[in-house]
Amino acid sequence: MSEPVKTELKNRGHRNRSWAEAVNDSLESEVTIFQSSPSNDSGNLDDEIYKKKLSPFRYYIRKKGLAIVKEEQRILENIQKKFRNPFLDFYFAWSANLASHTFYVLILPLPFWLGLPMITRDLVQVLGLGIYFSGCLKDYLCLPRPRSPPLYRITMSSYTTKEYGFPSSHSANATAATLVFLWRLIENKESFSSSMFVALFIFSCIYYFSLILGRVYCGMHGFFDLASGATIGLILFLFRFLLGEYLDNLMLYSFNDSWKGLIVRPLIEITFYVLLIHWHVEPVDDCPCFDDSVAFIGVLIGLDLSQGALIAHLGAETKAYSMDLLKVPLDFGAVGISYLLLRVLIGMLSVVAWKTAAKPAVFTILPPIYKFVGCYIPRKSYEPTAFSRKTTKQIRSQSLSNIEKDKIMTEIDGIIHGFRYNVNNQEEANLNNSSSQEKESDKTGPVGGVFRPRYDVEIVGRLIIYAGISSVAIGGYIYVINFLGKVFNWIV
């Protein structure tokens, strides 16, 4: 950081300096201050650009929403001024991870691995669709996050700040996940003691309100964003609650003894999910929401195909098709914690093995096919692989690099290395000369591959990789556990 910027920061007041010093001393974390013009954030381009590129209806709705975002700005600023302290900075920065995409990718298979397949299916359905629909709405309206400055953004991933603000995907995820958890908790109330039931209920409430309040505290969202996200989460929960059993019967249990169930149904499911990707709205800014949607649509494809295939296979003899076929038996009272951890370890190793093998294989196979067939997926910010002058080897190398640096990877890095104290400051950025700006951009430039050269082959590649993750975590896991149980006489 240049000396003029340091001086300007110092002159902003003892309170901000003492906070940064306190965080550094008490949490032993490196505090990184990001500086960039607010125009670099998604949703902050000149208004004429949005008027030109959006349809009249989209622009009209955006204009109304933007007025609400601006109206909330002073309220959010006052909240930060009144409640900011080092402990809450740390607490809300870390608790935000509990509704991140990384957290859900890591945590969603756990119920399945421990013998509760329906909970995994419930959560994947509501969260996968929640990320898709919240991403579509973000890209449709192109509304920015609350301005920083005057707000301070406290985050463990600078990638998140590249997204639009409305609606809050954290709010959608937290609402849907909490409601699913409470639904299943109340449904199985008799399985818990009164004290355990109350403790789990209180824990779920703390989880939810920590995430919701934290988005305001950390300067990432306003109340408008949170309310819209919570509405999406509620709608998806109600959809799952009211129609989940019917759709599961249709997608997993019907026609399993005929060619319709074995061939036509999977093709219809894949076609539907691919169409969702095709219909995903194009944003004006270079927003990463589309990448997240592709990843979780892939997870949904893998979930439905693997569970459908397993149920058809395992129930072929008895013709009794149900989710019970996917339960890997587990008697919590008969096994120790070491066995539970071993199950989780086997699942994680299976996923890691898939990712390690799939990424280079996918991007070795797909680029030549794209060039030979002439495949072209018209998508903003993606270069057509089929018509690129780059060799397939160069495309493979760049695509692998982009996948390695996508959001989930960068969020994992953020969890490991600590949170970032993020300030987007127009005044301070203007104090830098052009050379110092280049140096700062090298240090704090966007992560996650959002602004890197990308090829349309990465869309299908990402879809295959993430579909494989859920397939391996479910289908592969069952066969591995059953095999090990037979060979080594494990408890299964």
C-alpha positions in Angstrom: 0.0 0.0 0.0 1.3 3.4 -0.9 2.2 6.0 1.8 -0.6 8.4 0.8 -3.1 5.6 1.3 -1.7 4.7 4.7 -1.8 8.4 5.7 -5.4 8.7 4.6 -6.4 5.5 6.5 -4.7 6.9 9.6 -6.6 10.1 9.3 -9.9 8.3 9.2 -9.8 7.9 13.0 -8.4 6.1 15.9 -11.3 3.7 16.2 -10.7 2.0 12.8 -6.9 1.8 13.4 -7.4 0.3 16.9 -9.9 -2.2 15.6 -7.5 -3.5 12.9 -4.6 -3.6 15.5 -6.9 -5.4 18.0 -7.9 -8.0 15.4 -4.3 -8.6 14.4 -3.2 -9.0 18.0 -6.2 -11.0 19.4 -6.9 -13.3 16.5 -3.4 -13.5 15.1 -4.8 -13.1 11.6 -3.4 -11.2 8.7 -5.8 -8.3 8.0 -5.9 -7.5 4.3 -7.4 -4.3 3.1 -8.7 -4.4 -0.5 -8.9 -1.2 -2.3 -10.7 -0.7 -5.6 -13.2 1.7 -7.1 -16.8 0.7 -6.4 -17.3 0.6 -10.1 -15.3 -2.6 -10.1 -18.0 -4.3 -8.0 -20.8 -6.0 -9.9 -23.8 -3.8 -10.3 -22.0 -0.5 -10.1 -21.4 0.3 -13.8 -22.8 3.5 -15.3 -26.6 3.5 -15.3 -26.7 4.1 -19.1 -24.9 0.7 -19.6 -27.7 -1.1 -17.8 -30.4 0.9 -19.6 -28.8 -0.1 -22.9 -28.2 -3.8 -22.2 -31.2 -4.7 -20.1 -34.8 -5.0 -21.5 -37.1 -2.2 -20.5 -38.8 -4.4 -17.9 -35.5 -5.6 -16.3 -34.2 -2.0 -16.2 -37.4 -0.8 -14.6 -37.4 -3.4 -11.9 -33.7 -2.8 -11.3 -34.2 0.9 -10.9 -36.9 0.3 -8.3 -34.7 -2.2 -6.4 -31.7 0.1 -6.6 -33.6 2.9 -4.9 -34.3 0.5 -2.0 -30.6 -0.5 -1.8 -29.5 3.1 -1.6 -32.2 3.9 1.0 -30.8 1.2 3.3 -27.3 2.4 3.0 -27.4 4.9 6.0 -29.2 2.4 8.2 -26.5 -0.3 7.5 -23.7 2.2 8.2 -25.2 3.2 11.5 -25.5 -0.5 12.5 -21.8 -1.1 11.8 -20.8 2.1 13.7 -22.8 1.0 16.7 -22.1 -2.7 17.0 -18.6 -3.3 15.5 -16.1 -4.9 17.8 -13.3 -7.5 17.3 -15.1 -10.5 18.7 -18.2 -10.0 16.5 -15.9 -9.4 13.5 -14.4 -12.7 14.1 -17.6 -14.5 14.9 -19.6 -13.3 11.9 -16.7 -13.7 9.5 -16.4 -17.4 10.5 -20.0 -18.2 10.9 -20.7 -17.0 7.3 -18.9 -20.2 6.2 -21.8 -22.2 7.6 -23.9 -21.1 4.6 -21.2 -21.0 2.0 -21.1 -23.3 -1.1 -18.0 -24.9 0.3 -19.6 -25.8 3.6 -22.5 -27.5 1.8 -20.3 -29.4 -0.6 -18.4 -30.8 2.4 -21.3 -31.4 4.7 -24.2 -32.6 2.5 -22.8 -36.2 2.0 -22.4 -36.7 5.8 -26.0 -37.7 6.6 -25.9 -40.2 3.7 -22.6 -41.7 4.9 -24.1 -42.1 8.4 -27.3 -43.8 7.2 -29.7 -40.9 6.6 -30.1 -40.7 2.8 -33.4 -38.7 2.9 -31.9 -35.8 4.7 -29.1 -35.5 2.2 -31.6 -35.6 -0.7 -33.8 -33.0 1.0 -30.9 -30.6 1.5 -29.3 -31.1 -1.9 -32.7 -30.4 -3.6 -33.5 -27.2 -1.8 -29.9 -25.9 -1.7 -29.1 -26.8 -5.3 -32.2 -25.1 -6.6 -31.8 -22.2 -4.2 -28.3 -21.5 -5.5 -29.7 -21.7 -9.1 -32.7 -19.4 -8.6 -30.9 -16.9 -6.4 -28.1 -16.8 -9.1 -30.7 -16.2 -11.8 -32.3 -13.4 -9.9 -28.9 -11.8 -9.2 -28.0 -11.9 -12.9 -31.5 -10.7 -13.9 -31.6 -7.5 -11.9 -27.8 -6.8 -11.6 -28.3 -5.0 -8.2 -25.1 -4.1 -6.3 -24.2 -4.9 -2.8 -24.3 -2.1 -0.2 -21.6 0.5 -1.0 -18.2 0.1 0.5 -17.3 2.8 1.7 -19.0 3.8 3.9 -19.5 0.2 4.9 -16.7 -2.2 5.8 -16.8 -5.6 4.3 -15.7 -8.4 6.5 -15.3 -11.6 4.6 -13.1 -14.7 4.3 -13.4 -14.8 0.5 -13.0 -11.8 -1.8 -14.7 -13.9 -4.5 -18.0 -13.3 -2.8 -17.8 -9.5 -3.2 -17.7 -10.1 -7.0 -21.4 -11.2 -7.0 -24.4 -9.1 -7.1 -26.2 -8.4 -3.8 -29.9 -9.2 -4.5 -31.0 -11.7 -3.5 -28.8 -13.0 -0.7 -27.9 -16.6 -1.5 -26.7 -17.0 2.1 -30.1 -16.1 3.3 -31.8 -18.5 0.8 -29.4 -21.3 1.8 -29.8 -20.7 5.6 -33.6 -20.5 5.4 -34.0 -23.6 3.4 -31.5 -25.7 5.3 -32.8 -24.6 8.7 -36.4 -25.4 7.8 -35.5 -28.8 6.4 -33.5 -29.6 9.6 -36.4 -28.5 11.9 -38.9 -30.4 9.7 -37.0 -33.7 10.1 -36.3 -32.9 13.8 -39.9 -32.5 14.6 -40.9 -35.5 12.5 -38.5 -37.7 14.5 -39.1 -36.0 17.9 -39.7 -39.3 19.6 -36.2 -40.4 18.8 -34.7 -37.6 21.0 -34.9 -36.9 24.7 -36.6 -33.6 25.7 -33.3 -31.9 26.5 -31.7 -33.0 23.3 -34.6 -31.9 21.2 -34.6 -28.5 22.8 -30.8 -28.2 22.4 -31.0 -29.0 18.7 -33.9 -26.6 18.2 -32.0 -23.8 19.9 -28.8 -24.6 17.9 -30.7 -24.4 14.6 -32.1 -21.0 15.6 -28.6 -19.7 16.6 -27.3 -21.0 13.3 -30.0 -19.2 11.3 -29.9 -15.9 13.0 -26.1 -15.8 13.1 -26.0 -16.1 9.4 -28.8 -13.6 8.7 -27.5 -10.9 11.1 -24.0 -11.6 10.0 -24.7 -10.6 6.5 -25.8 -7.1 7.6 -23.0 -6.8 10.2 -20.3 -7.8 7.7 -21.6 -5.2 5.2 -22.4 -7.8 2.6 -26.2 -7.4 2.3 -29.1 -5.1 3.2 -32.5 -6.1 4.5 -34.0 -6.1 1.0 -31.4 -8.7 -0.1 -32.0 -10.9 3.0 -35.8 -10.8 2.8 -35.8 -11.8 -0.8 -33.3 -14.6 -0.2 -35.3 -15.9 2.8 -38.4 -15.9 0.6 -36.6 -18.0 -2.0 -35.5 -20.4 0.7 -39.1 -20.6 2.2 -40.6 -21.3 -1.2 -38.2 -24.1 -2.0 -38.7 -25.6 1.4 -42.5 -25.6 0.9 -42.0 -27.1 -2.6 -40.0 -29.9 -1.1 -42.3 -30.3 1.9 -45.5 -30.5 -0.2 -44.3 -32.1 -3.4 -41.1 -33.9 -2.5 -42.6 -37.3 -1.9 -44.5 -37.2 -5.2 -41.5 -36.1 -7.2 -39.3 -38.7 -5.5 -41.8 -41.4 -6.5 -41.8 -40.1 -10.1 -38.0 -39.6 -10.4 -36.7 -42.6 -8.4 -39.3 -45.3 -7.9 -41.6 -45.4 -11.0 -41.0 -47.5 -14.1 -37.9 -49.2 -12.6 -38.9 -52.5 -14.1 -39.2 -51.2 -17.7 -37.0 -49.4 -20.3 -38.9 -46.2 -19.5 -37.3 -46.1 -16.1 -33.9 -47.3 -17.1 -33.4 -45.1 -20.2 -36.1 -42.5 -20.8 -36.4 -41.1 -17.3 -32.7 -40.4 -16.9 -32.6 -38.7 -20.3 -35.6 -36.5 -19.3 -33.9 -35.6 -16.1 -30.6 -34.7 -17.8 -32.5 -32.7 -20.4 -34.4 -30.7 -17.8 -31.3 -29.8 -15.9 -29.3 -28.9 -19.0 -32.2 -26.6 -20.0 -32.0 -24.9 -16.6 -28.4 -24.0 -17.4 -29.3 -22.9 -20.9 -32.1 -20.6 -19.5 -29.8 -19.1 -16.9 -29.9 -15.3 -17.3 -27.0 -13.4 -18.8 -25.7 -10.7 -16.5 -24.3 -7.3 -17.6 -21.3 -7.5 -15.3 -18.9 -10.4 -15.2 -20.6 -12.1 -12.2 -19.7 -15.6 -11.1 -23.2 -16.7 -10.3 -23.5 -18.8 -13.4 -20.4 -20.9 -12.4 -22.0 -21.7 -9.1 -25.3 -22.6 -10.7 -23.6 -25.0 -13.1 -21.7 -26.7 -10.3 -24.9 -27.3 -8.2 -27.0 -28.4 -11.2 -24.2 -30.9 -11.8 -24.6 -32.1 -8.2 -28.4 -32.4 -8.7 -27.8 -34.5 -11.8 -25.4 -36.8 -10.1 -27.8 -37.1 -7.1 -30.8 -38.1 -9.2 -29.0 -40.4 -11.6 -27.0 -42.2 -8.9 -30.0 -42.7 -6.5 -32.3 -43.7 -9.3 -29.8 -46.3 -10.7 -29.1 -47.7 -7.2 -32.7 -48.0 -6.3 -33.5 -49.7 -9.6 -30.6 -52.1 -9.1 -30.9 -52.9 -5.5 -34.7 -53.3 -5.7 -34.8 -55.3 -8.9 -35.2 -58.7 -7.1 -38.0 -57.7 -4.6 -39.6 -54.9 -6.7 -39.8 -52.9 -3.5 -38.4 -49.6 -4.5 -37.8 -47.1 -1.7 -35.2 -44.8 -0.2 -34.6 -47.5 2.5 -32.6 -49.3 -0.1 -29.9 -46.6 0.1 -29.5 -46.8 3.8 -26.1 -48.1 4.8 -27.0 -49.8 8.1 -25.5 -48.2 11.1 -26.1 -48.9 14.8 -24.8 -45.9 16.6 -24.8 -47.9 19.9 -22.8 -50.8 18.5 -19.9 -48.9 16.9 -17.5 -46.4 18.3 -16.5 -43.0 17.1 -13.5 -44.4 15.3 -15.8 -46.4 13.0 -17.9 -43.3 12.3 -14.8 -41.3 11.4 -13.7 -44.2 9.2 -16.9 -44.0 7.3 -16.5 -40.3 6.7 -12.9 -40.8 5.7 -13.8 -43.4 3.1 -16.4 -41.0 1.7 -14.0 -38.1 1.5 -11.2 -40.2 0.0 -13.7 -41.4 -2.7 -14.6 -37.8 -3.6 -11.0 -36.7 -3.6 -10.0 -39.6 -5.8 -12.8 -38.7 -8.3 -11.8 -35.1 -8.5 -8.1 -35.9 -8.9 -8.8 -38.3 -11.8 -11.7 -36.5 -13.4 -10.4 -33.0 -13.9 -7.4 -33.9 -16.1 -9.4 -36.6 -17.9 -12.4 -34.4 -18.7 -10.3 -31.6 -20.1 -8.2 -34.0 -22.1 -11.2 -35.6 -23.7 -13.6 -32.7 -24.2 -11.6 -30.0 -26.1 -10.7 -32.3 -29.1 -14.4 -33.4 -29.3 -15.5 -29.7 -29.3 -13.1 -28.8 -32.1 -14.0 -31.9 -34.1 -17.8 -31.6 -33.8 -17.9 -27.8 -33.8 -19.7 -27.5 -30.5 -20.5 -24.0 -29.5 -22.2 -22.8 -26.3 -23.0 -19.0 -26.7 -22.3 -17.6 -23.3 -20.9 -14.2 -22.2 -17.3 -14.3 -21.0 -16.7 -17.8 -22.5 -14.6 -18.2 -25.7 -15.9 -20.9 -28.1 -13.5 -23.8 -27.8 -14.4 -25.1 -31.3 -13.3 -21.8 -33.0 -10.4 -20.9 -30.8 -6.9 -20.6 -32.3 -5.5 -22.1 -29.1 -4.4 -25.7 -29.2 -6.3 -28.3 -27.3 -3.3 -28.6 -25.0 -3.4 -24.9 -24.2 -7.2 -25.0 -23.7 -6.8 -27.9 -21.4 -4.2 -26.1 -19.3 -6.2 -22.9 -19.0 -9.4 -24.8 -18.2 -7.7 -26.9 -15.5 -6.3 -23.7 -14.0 -9.8 -22.1 -13.9 -11.4 -25.1 -12.3 -8.7 -25.3 -9.7 -9.3 -21.7 -8.8 -13.1 -21.7 -8.7 -15.2 -20.4 -5.8 -15.2 -23.6 -3.7 -11.4 -23.9 -3.9 -10.8 -20.3 -3.0 -13.3 -20.5 -0.1 -11.4 -23.5 1.3 -8.2 -21.5 1.1 -10.0 -18.6 2.9 -11.0 -20.9 5.7 -7.4 -22.1 6.1 -5.7 -18.7 6.0 -8.2 -16.6 7.9 -10.6 -13.8 7.1 -10.0 -10.7 5.1 -11.0 -7.2 6.1 -12.3 -5.8 2.8 -12.6 -2.1 2.0 -13.6 -0.8 -1.4 -12.7 2.8 -1.3 -13.0 5.2 -4.2 -11.2 8.1 -2.4 -8.3 6.0 -1.3 -7.9 4.4 -4.7 -7.7 7.8 -6.3 -4.7 8.6 -4.1 -2.7 6.0 -5.9 -0.8 6.6 -9.1 -1.2 4.2 -12.0 1.9 2.2 -11.2 1.0 1.6 -7.6 -2.5 0.6 -8.7 -1.0 -2.1 -10.9 1.1 -3.4 -8.0 -1.9 -3.5 -5.7 -4.0 -5.3 -8.3 -1.4 -7.9 -8.6 -1.6 -8.6 -4.9 -5.3 -8.3 -4.4 -6.8 -9.1 -7.8 -9.9 -11.3 -8.1 -9.5 -14.9 -7.2 -11.7 -17.8 -8.4 -11.1 -17.3 -12.1 -14.0 -14.9 -12.6 -12.0 -12.6 -14.9 -9.6 -15.1 -16.4 -9.8 -16.3 -20.0 -12.4 -19.1 -20.1 -13.7 -21.5 -22.7 -17.2 -22.9 -23.1 -15.9 -26.4 -22.7 -15.5 -25.5 -19.0 -19.3 -25.4 -18.7 -19.8 -29.1 -19.6 -16.6 -30.0 -17.9 -17.7 -28.4 -14.6 -21.1 -30.1 -15.0 -19.5 -33.5 -15.4 -17.1 -33.1 -12.5 -19.7 -32.0 -10.0 -22.2 -34.6 -11.2 -19.4 -37.1 -10.5 -18.8 -35.8 -7.0 -22.4 -36.5 -5.9 -22.5 -39.8 -7.8 -19.3 -41.0 -6.2 -20.4 -39.7 -2.7 -23.6 -41.8 -3.0 -23.3 -44.7 -5.5 -19.6 -45.2 -5.2 -19.7 -45.0 -1.4 -22.4 -47.7 -1.0 -20.5 -50.1 -3.2 -17.2 -49.4 -1.4 -18.7 -49.8 2.0 -20.5 -53.0 1.1 -17.3 -54.4 -0.5 -15.2 -53.6 2.5 -17.8 -55.1 4.8 -17.7 -58.4 2.9 -14.0 -58.6 2.5 -13.0 -57.4 6.0 -16.1 -58.4 7.9 -16.8 -54.8 8.9 -20.0 -53.7 10.6 -22.2 -52.4 7.8 
